[in-house]
């Protein structure tokens, strides 16, 4: 349980750093941005967002500065420090294996990979994902052998495998095209 909570916190922190790398934001706007990216999978509650912001602020990765409110109390604008910008680039260059293999964490990482400005470093991250996707896998097995959709009588499980295969094919094609483009940029 603790491990899963830490992984969710790391993904939330990556999203916070990534969106603040783009521009300073108010907490409410930041929450809306993160919800648009990950909310369908992991809703962003204030009870998780604001403690993550405080952790990043305490670590010197972001600053919170008050600005006059339109109606009442001052609002706080969140900005990355230079240390925060460096931390985002480090996390993008050295993602945990789970960030490569878990689709939701991968999409969060991918959303900000452009901030890793070195095409060779970007390509290294994409190659890790490509390697993962090229491994034979299935959601369902007969012993140690992965089952193909055509082997399943259950239409719902067949649907899971059919959709996953189509998604994987699309991602593999995108990865290969993008890697070829990045490799040209490195030369």
C-alpha positions in Angstrom: 0.0 0.0 0.0 2.8 2.5 1.0 4.6 1.7 -2.3 1.5 2.5 -4.4 0.9 5.7 -2.5 4.5 6.8 -3.1 4.2 6.1 -6.8 1.0 8.2 -7.0 2.8 11.0 -5.1 5.8 10.8 -7.5 3.4 11.0 -10.5 1.6 14.0 -9.0 4.9 15.7 -8.2 6.0 15.2 -11.8 2.8 16.7 -13.1 3.2 19.7 -10.8 6.8 20.3 -11.8 5.9 19.8 -15.5 3.0 22.3 -15.6 4.9 24.8 -13.5 7.8 24.5 -15.9 5.4 25.8 -18.6 4.2 28.8 -16.6 3.4 30.0 -13.0 0.0 28.9 -11.9 -2.5 29.3 -9.0 -3.2 26.1 -7.1 -6.8 25.9 -8.6 -5.5 26.3 -12.2 -2.8 23.7 -11.5 -5.4 21.3 -10.1 -7.5 21.7 -13.3 -4.5 21.1 -15.5 -3.5 17.9 -13.6 -7.1 16.7 -13.6 -7.3 17.2 -17.4 -4.1 15.0 -17.8 -4.7 12.3 -15.2 -8.1 13.0 -13.6 -9.9 10.3 -15.5 -7.6 7.7 -13.9 -6.6 9.3 -10.7 -8.7 12.3 -9.6 -6.8 15.1 -8.0 -8.1 15.9 -4.5 -7.0 19.0 -2.6 -6.0 16.6 0.2 -3.3 15.2 -2.1 -2.4 18.2 -4.2 -1.6 20.8 -1.5 0.6 18.4 0.6 2.5 17.7 -2.6 2.9 21.4 -3.3 4.1 21.9 0.3 6.7 19.0 0.0 8.0 20.6 -3.2 8.1 24.0 -1.7 9.9 22.7 1.4 12.5 21.0 -0.9 13.2 24.3 -2.5 11.7 23.2 -5.9 8.9 25.8 -6.1 8.0 29.2 -4.6 4.6 30.3 -3.5 4.1 34.1 -3.7 0.9 35.9 -2.8 -0.9 38.2 -5.3 -3.9 40.3 -4.6 -7.2 38.4 -4.9 -9.9 39.7 -7.2 -12.5 39.7 -4.5 -11.2 38.8 -1.1 -8.1 37.1 0.2 -4.8 37.1 -1.7 -4.2 34.1 -4.0 -0.9 32.3 -4.3 1.0 31.9 -7.5 3.3 28.9 -7.7 6.6 29.1 -9.6 9.4 26.7 -10.2 12.8 27.6 -8.8 15.9 26.8 -10.9 16.3 23.7 -8.6 12.7 22.7 -9.5 13.5 23.0 -13.2 16.6 20.9 -12.8 14.7 18.3 -10.8 12.1 18.0 -13.5 14.7 17.5 -16.1 16.4 14.9 -13.9 13.2 13.0 -13.3 12.5 13.0 -17.1 16.0 11.8 -17.9 16.0 9.0 -15.3 12.4 7.8 -14.9 11.7 4.9 -12.6 10.9 1.6 -14.4 7.2 1.9 -13.3 7.0 5.2 -15.1 8.0 3.4 -18.3 5.7 0.4 -17.8 2.6 1.8 -16.2 0.5 3.5 -18.9 -0.8 6.3 -16.7 2.6 7.2 -15.3 4.0 6.9 -18.8 1.5 9.4 -20.2 2.4 11.8 -17.4 6.1 11.5 -18.2 5.5 11.8 -21.9 3.4 15.0 -21.5 6.5 16.8 -20.2 9.3 15.0 -22.1 9.8 18.0 -24.3 11.3 19.8 -21.3 14.2 17.4 -21.6 15.9 19.4 -24.3 18.6 16.9 -25.4 17.2 14.8 -28.2 19.6 11.9 -27.3 18.2 11.9 -23.7 14.6 12.0 -25.0 15.4 9.1 -27.3 16.9 7.1 -24.5 13.7 7.4 -22.5 11.6 6.4 -25.6 13.9 3.4 -26.3 13.1 2.1 -22.8 9.4 2.3 -23.5 9.9 0.7 -27.0 11.9 -2.2 -25.4 9.1 -2.7 -22.9 6.4 -2.8 -25.5 8.3 -5.2 -27.8 8.3 -7.8 -25.1 5.6 -10.4 -25.6 2.9 -10.0 -23.0 -0.7 -10.6 -22.4 -3.3 -10.0 -19.7 -4.2 -13.6 -19.8 -2.0 -16.8 -19.8 -2.3 -20.5 -20.3 0.4 -21.6 -17.8 3.4 -19.4 -18.8 2.3 -18.8 -22.4 0.6 -15.5 -23.2 -2.8 -15.9 -24.9 -3.8 -14.1 -28.0 -7.3 -12.6 -28.5 -8.2 -15.3 -31.0 -7.7 -18.0 -28.4 -10.3 -16.7 -26.0 -13.9 -17.7 -26.0 -14.8 -14.9 -23.6 -15.8 -11.9 -25.8 -14.9 -9.4 -23.0 -11.4 -10.7 -22.4 -11.0 -10.9 -26.2 -12.0 -7.2 -26.3 -9.4 -6.3 -23.7 -6.7 -8.0 -25.8 -7.9 -6.6 -29.1 -8.0 -3.0 -27.8 -4.6 -3.4 -26.1 -3.1 -4.8 -29.3 -4.4 -1.9 -31.4 -3.2 0.6 -28.9 0.2 -1.0 -28.7 0.6 -1.1 -32.5 -0.2 2.6 -32.6 2.2 3.5 -29.9 5.0 1.3 -31.4 4.5 3.1 -34.8 4.7 6.5 -33.1 7.7 5.5 -31.0 9.6 4.3 -34.1 8.8 7.4 -36.1 9.7 9.7 -33.2 13.0 7.9 -32.5 13.9 8.1 -36.2 13.3 11.9 -36.0 15.3 12.3 -32.8 18.1 10.2 -34.2 18.3 12.6 -37.2 18.4 15.6 -34.9 21.3 14.1 -33.0 23.4 13.5 -36.1 
